């Protein structure tokens, strides 16, 4: 059983009567005159004031109660004297109304005996009852019942009044007096302690959904009825309806209080008391049902109302009054969390925090402030959705809380991260292992960063923004969130370059880059690669913006080295120049080693940029500044040489070989012991060769062979010297090279060709002793290609022809003949001609052998030899004829005829035996003629064969010679005069 709170005041019958009286608007008499009554001044005003019911203003009358008595008596005299029922009814009804009016006037004026006797309204009651009795079912019955109930109520007979109202409602439930009727029934039931019936009666008023005169009190009294019945939920609904109705008449209610919220102070004093009492009871009930969350659940179910914040506030205030600070904080928080956009959300949340402060709960205070930020913050809360007014309310608290929370978490994180400060931590934290403490520190740093970021987002233009942003960057860095730290450090440093820690922020950003990339794993990862460029830009920004900072030197040196390592030579050169010609503010702080490094990168960068002339100068400067025993010396000398070598390459690409040779010569002169010198000398000799500066090229190549006999390039020099020897007609040394090449490559085409060319060059040099063996070796060793060996065989034959060594010449001529005859498909017209030519030589040899034999006695012997020689000569000439080479066919053919003719002539001219008689001699001559004739005839045939070649268009000296022979041998056939016919030009 809950504690029952007594009603704030009692509702007497007199008060009810006054309320009903005030609703009377006046009445008219049957005679048509206007009856005017005075304002009624109730003696009891508490209920009227509570309902905010204002007295009806009517025109004041000059009628006194005595005058009304006269009117009443007039009506009384007429009643019963009028025979017209309708008129009689009207007179009786007017009489009752006048009785009612007279009783009211007497009650107000305090005069009259009836008032003391409690029968002031009895005459009116009797009059109304008479009307009801005399005219049952009349159209005015409902109105008469209403007036009768009023009279009973004003008479103090509430029960009788309620009975009459029940009759009225039964007769006419939609009467304009229904609300009042139900209200008065509820009043009666409540007074009798029948709270269920009272609540039901009040609900009839509320069901009308009209905020009329009785609605507020009905809701209020219904709430108390349910309270008495211990029906908390229903009581809360009723009281809430009473609150809604109470505020419904305020000006802002039409816009649902969109521009503010309902305030109790806006109500009349009477209404304020009722509202405050309702809030008190509702808060009490909600405290029983679960505190602030119970209110949240209630309004979530029944729908939120503009006045609901007053319920939360009342509940919280009750808790504070009772020193229940945690409960008060919960109530405030419940509203603020559920209504973050409400005009009172920020104040309630602050009151929630203040409750913890009042109750001395420091740990809860910081958590509550964190909750405030989470609820109303820019990043984590609904700041951007708040109205301008609510933002203005939240701003000062956000400004304060964000700094407190950020600094508190940051300090705590630093304490956790520093082993030397952990001894001041709570025991629970000190018992954690290092990993757990570090994890807590990381979380605290992250929380601090979140609050710093929230501050910046909320107050971007605040004067504390630079320092806050620096602290934000610091917290990210200490939490090892390097990417976030970099972003904040850089934004802070380059946005607020004049801030006291700007250079420190910019430099720490560089440290964050180092840490991020050191932990990034694969340097070629797609995520990692962009960070290198960002790091480079950040370093560049640092030295540009904070030039006077001594750390700019190391940053520049790092930039220089990293850009050089990444082959960004132009950038590396720029940074090296910065170090070599730094700003005046740091000039004295650059060490000798840093200058040396800068000069080294400068030279290497020029080299990487292919600016080799500048690189050469830079390397030369470096070499002058260090000793020969320096660890870099040899490498620098080589780079120095390579720089010159590269210039030579560019000159070559530009077709300026003269300049290229000059560059290479400087390498030979200035860096004689560097490996680059080898290539330089070789290339210089080659370019000299290209420029046909053969003497210089020859000397340089031969010097190279002497200096570097084991170098791979040396093996290529011989071919270049060969070219030089050929161009300068140094045939014998050229031939020597070729012959050496042949000895090394006998089984290759290159070797074969080298031997042939060596033979030619020996020949050109006039050294027959070397060329002849070379040709001979070739002719014997390389039967293929056939056309080449054919020419070599010809050369061999010519050699021996010139030397008069006929036998050796015939050897090679025979090689020509045999080579052609056995060549098959490889035979050529050239080999055919040479074979015919060679065969002709042998034919001539046979001819000479034949001619050389003289026919002497004994003739038989010499003739036999002659005949054999003829046969050999014929075979030799026929051999020539078989080749069919025209220039040799005609001569062979003609000489064949001459062979036959010679034999015939030699027979006839042969020596005669000396012992012959004249007759024997004659017979002997005839015998010789017989022997010679066939040969002569054969000669003629052969000559004719040759002569007939003219028919084929062949008419050389041998054909002509054959014709001459024929004209001598057969003059009748071949010695005829030419017939010449003169051409008559006139015919044409």
Secondary structure, DSSP 8 states (H G I E B T S, - for coil): -------SS---HHHHHHHHHHT----B-TTS-B--------S--HHHHHHT------------HHHHHHHHHHHHHHTTT---HHHHHHHHHHHHHHHHHHHHHHHHHT-SHHHHHT-TTHHHHHHHHHHHHHTTT-TTHHHHHHHHHHHHHHTT-HHHHHHHHHHHHHH-TT-TTHHHHHHHHHHHHHHTT-HHHHHHHHHHHHHT----TTHHHHHHHHHHHHHHTT-HHHHHHHHHHHHHHHHTTSGGGGGTTTTS---GGGS-HHHHHHHHHHHHHHHHHHHHHTTHHHHHHHHHHH---TTHHHHHHHHHHHHHHTT-HHHHHHHHHHHHHH-TTSTTHHHHHHHHHHHHHHTT-HHHHHHHHHHHHHHH-TTTSSGGGS-HHHHHHHHHHHHHHHHHHHHHHHHHHHHHH-GGGGGGS-HHHHTS-HHHHHHHHHHHHHHHHHHHHHHHHH-TT-TTHHHHHHHHHHHHHHTT-HHHHHHHHHHHHHHSTTSTTHHHHHHHHHHHHHHHHHT---TT-HHHHHHHHHHHHHHHHHHHHSTTSTHHHHHHHHHHHHHHHTT-HHHHHHHHHHHHT--TTTGGG--HHHHHHHHHHHHHHHHHTT-HHHHHHHHHHHHHHS-TTSTTHHHHHHHHHHHHHHHHHHHHHTT-HHHHHHHHHHHHHH-TTSHHHHHHHHHHHHHHHHTT-HHHHHHHHHHHHHH-TTSTTHHHHHHHHHHHHHHTT-HHHHHHHHHHHHHH-TTSHHHHHHHHHHHHHHHHTT-HHHHHHHHHHHHHH---SHHHHHHHHHHHHHHHHHHT-HHHHHHHHHHHHHHHHT-GGG--HHHHHHHHHHHHHHHHHHHHHHHH----SSHHHHHHHHHHHHHHHHHHHHHHHHHT-HHHHHHHHHHHHHHHHHHHHHHHTS---TT--HHHHHHHHHHHHHHHHHHHHHHHHHHHHHHGGGGGT---HHHHHHHHHHHHH-HHHH----------GGG-
